[in-house]
Structures are given as C-alpha cells and as structure tokens.
Amino acid sequence: MACRISELVLGCHDPEALARFWCDVLDFVILDREYDDSAFHAVEIGPREGFGGAQPTIVLSGRAEPEKGKPRLHIDVNPTDRDQGAELERLLALGARPADIGQTGDEQWHVLADPEGNEFCLLKARLNPL
C-alpha cells in the first residue's frame, strides 16, 4: 500500500487573500476555515467535490512572521483550456508577477510569484481538465 498527497500546506500572512488568488488560478472553492484563540487562521481550498478527490487540497495557514529561509516546496500549474501564453496573461491579471530565479530565458515554463511572493511555475503542456 502507498500514500497519496491529500493536501499541501502553505504558510502565509493573509490566508483569505491568498485563497481568493489560488481559487481563481485553479478554479477551486473554499472548503473550510479554521480559527483558534491564538489568532491562528487557516483556509482550505480545493476542487468542488472536496477533500479526498483526484487533486490535493491546499491549506493556506496564517503566520504572523515569515518562516526563515526559502520555502522548499512550490506549485507547478498547467493550462487546461487555453495555451500557455493566454494562461500567463490570465495569471498576471489575477495578481501573479514574474519571478527571477536565474532563468536563462530558454525555459519552456514561466516562474511566477503569487501575491505574497510564493514562487510557482506555469508549465507549457496543456492538460485535460479533471
């Protein structure tokens, strides 16, 4: 028996704002919100069918202070209903911005940052929607 990725957790300053961004990018919905007495706040987003489906959910976990060092995990996304160039325009209009991590310019992907600076890549291959 093997494991399966069920959710990804991303620390951030504003879970609500980042949830809106990633819901628009991925066509996800807000599935759950968590609060506690220590001002902890988390928003879980995912596909409309909810947790446990073919795609993992994303938990945007509020943090008062940024974590030290660069995150070791980033998200790669692929367009599903348009080519890479059109999807790049859409993501930039949603608030993504280009990120320079030393690319040569010959890559077949675009490195972007979400509104809080978390890097992600827009890959070239177009995938069928789930």
C-alpha positions as CSV (number, residue, x, y, z in Angstrom):
1,M,0.0,0.0,0.0
2,A,1.2,3.5,-0.8
3,C,0.5,7.0,0.4
4,R,-1.2,9.8,-1.6
5,I,-0.8,13.5,-1.3
6,S,-4.1,14.8,0.1
7,E,-3.2,18.4,0.9
8,L,-0.5,20.9,0.6
9,V,0.1,23.5,3.3
10,L,1.4,26.9,2.6
11,G,2.2,29.4,5.3
12,C,1.2,33.0,4.5
13,H,0.3,36.4,6.0
14,D,-3.3,36.7,4.6
15,P,-5.0,33.3,4.1
16,E,-8.2,34.9,2.8
17,A,-6.5,36.9,0.1
18,L,-4.3,34.1,-1.0
19,A,-7.3,31.7,-1.0
20,R,-9.1,34.1,-3.4
21,F,-6.0,34.2,-5.7
22,W,-5.4,30.4,-5.8
23,C,-9.2,29.7,-6.2
24,D,-9.2,31.9,-9.3
25,V,-6.0,30.3,-10.6
26,L,-7.1,26.7,-10.1
27,D,-10.9,27.1,-10.3
28,F,-11.1,25.8,-6.7
29,V,-13.5,26.8,-3.9
30,I,-13.1,27.4,-0.2
31,L,-13.8,24.2,1.6
32,D,-13.2,25.1,5.2
33,R,-11.9,27.7,7.6
34,E,-10.2,27.2,11.0
35,Y,-9.8,29.6,13.8
36,D,-8.4,29.3,17.3
37,D,-7.7,31.5,20.3
38,S,-4.1,32.3,19.3
39,A,-5.3,34.2,16.2
40,F,-4.4,31.1,14.1
41,H,-6.4,31.2,10.9
42,A,-6.3,28.8,8.0
43,V,-8.4,28.4,4.8
44,E,-8.6,25.1,3.0
45,I,-9.3,25.3,-0.8
46,G,-9.8,22.6,-3.2
47,P,-11.9,21.1,-6.1
48,R,-15.7,21.4,-5.8
49,E,-16.0,17.7,-4.9
50,G,-14.0,18.4,-1.8
51,F,-11.2,16.7,0.1
52,G,-10.0,13.2,-1.0
53,G,-10.6,13.5,-4.7
54,A,-8.1,13.3,-7.6
55,Q,-6.5,16.6,-6.7
56,P,-5.0,17.6,-3.3
57,T,-6.5,20.5,-1.4
58,I,-4.3,23.5,-0.3
59,V,-4.3,24.7,3.2
60,L,-3.3,28.4,3.5
61,S,-2.1,28.7,7.0
62,G,-1.8,32.1,8.7
63,R,1.6,33.0,10.1
64,A,2.4,36.2,12.0
65,E,6.0,36.1,10.9
66,P,7.5,34.7,7.8
67,E,9.4,31.4,8.2
68,K,13.1,31.6,7.9
69,G,14.7,30.6,4.7
70,K,13.2,30.0,1.3
71,P,10.2,27.5,1.1
72,R,11.4,24.2,-0.3
73,L,8.0,23.5,-1.9
74,H,6.4,25.3,-4.8
75,I,3.4,24.6,-7.0
76,D,3.5,23.9,-10.8
77,V,0.4,24.5,-12.8
78,N,-0.6,23.6,-16.4
79,P,-3.2,25.3,-18.5
80,T,-6.3,23.3,-19.3
81,D,-8.4,25.4,-21.6
82,R,-6.0,27.7,-23.3
83,D,-2.4,27.9,-24.4
84,Q,0.4,28.9,-22.1
85,G,0.6,32.5,-23.4
86,A,-3.1,33.1,-22.8
87,E,-2.9,31.5,-19.3
88,L,0.2,33.6,-18.5
89,E,-1.8,36.7,-19.3
90,R,-4.7,35.5,-17.1
91,L,-2.5,34.7,-14.1
92,L,-0.8,38.1,-14.4
93,A,-4.2,39.8,-14.4
94,L,-5.1,37.9,-11.3
95,G,-2.1,39.3,-9.4
96,A,0.8,37.0,-10.2
97,R,4.0,38.6,-11.1
98,P,7.2,37.3,-12.9
99,A,9.9,36.0,-10.6
100,D,13.6,35.8,-11.5
101,I,15.3,32.8,-10.0
102,G,18.1,32.8,-12.6
103,Q,16.3,31.5,-15.6
104,T,18.1,31.7,-19.0
105,G,15.1,32.6,-21.0
106,D,15.2,29.4,-22.9
107,E,12.9,27.5,-20.4
108,Q,9.5,26.2,-21.5
109,W,7.9,27.4,-18.3
110,H,7.3,30.7,-16.6
111,V,8.4,31.3,-13.0
112,L,5.8,33.5,-11.2
113,A,5.1,34.6,-7.7
114,D,1.7,34.8,-6.1
115,P,0.6,38.0,-4.3
116,E,2.7,37.1,-1.2
117,G,5.8,36.2,-3.1
118,N,5.4,32.4,-3.1
119,E,7.0,31.1,-6.3
120,F,5.2,28.8,-8.7
121,C,5.7,27.7,-12.3
122,L,3.4,27.8,-15.3
123,L,4.3,24.8,-17.4
124,K,3.8,24.6,-21.2
125,A,1.9,21.3,-21.6
126,R,-1.8,21.7,-21.7
127,L,-3.7,19.1,-19.6
128,N,-7.2,17.9,-19.8
129,P,-9.4,19.2,-17.1
130,L,-10.4,16.7,-14.4
